[in-house]
Amino acid sequence: MLSSGSSGNAAFLATDTTRLLIDAGLSLRDLARRLALIGERPEAIDAILITHEHCDHISGLVRMARRLGVRVYLTRLTAPLIDWENAWKDSPPRIDLFQAGASFTIGDIEIDSFTIPHDAADPVGYCLRAHGVKIGVVTDLGYIPESIKYHLRGVHALLLESNHDLDMLKVGPYPWAVKQRVMSRNGHLSNAVVGDYLLDDLDPSTGTVILGHLSEHNNHPEIVRIVAAQALARRGLTTQLIIAEQKNPTEVLQF
């Protein structure tokens, strides 16, 4: 995870032959700096997958796609909401459109998309599979329906949002209308909901859980860690737990 939070989101996934960026909420310069920390370059990216059109997931997308000449994969309903024209005067961007729920392949990585409940036009999560490893990416959702639980069965690693502590949100600085949006079924997951999922529904085969998209004002990494660790301990699981940060990439995970 290169960056995770309300100021920008981006994750990097690679096999020996294929390199993907999931969301592009960083500037190209910041992306290059963070990739350099793990020995990678933006120019080597084969494709960018987009989950939805909110700014913290696409703020660097247009410039990246233009400068790198890389293919962008996003849903048919998400694509029209991005301002492509001001960036391409002579040639169109390299866009691959798909219907939410579709499966497709990029290089040696098989990708399943699925709808998630969030207040965007057509938000999706992804499960990515290569060489016997399955990774789930699910951020920005108001609750976890059974359909998502089904898709996340058998994942070896899971990126899941743990956005806010409910008590901190209620007394925090946001206007009440924003608080209602965050708490809604199309908003963001609370630590408590994530704890319940880890306790009741996390597949025991999941060796690593990365919790991200933490609110800067309505959460704290240690609260997230405590709630999640307690849930995993009650299950008797030794799952590796990582809290993603806004300003620094996580450790590199190898499978």
Secondary structure, DSSP 8 states (H G I E B T S, - for coil): --B-STT--BEEEE-SS-EEEE---S-HHHHHHHHHTTT--GGG--EEE-S---HHHHTTHHHHHHHH--EEEEETTTGGGS--TTT-SSS---EEEE-TT-EEEETTEEEEEEE--SSSSS-EEEEEEETTEEEEEE-S-SS--HHHHHHTTT-SEEEEE--B-HHHHHHSSS-HHHHHHHHSTTS--BHHHHHHHHHHT--TT--EEEEE---SSS--HHHHHHHHHHHHHHHT---EEEE--SSS-------
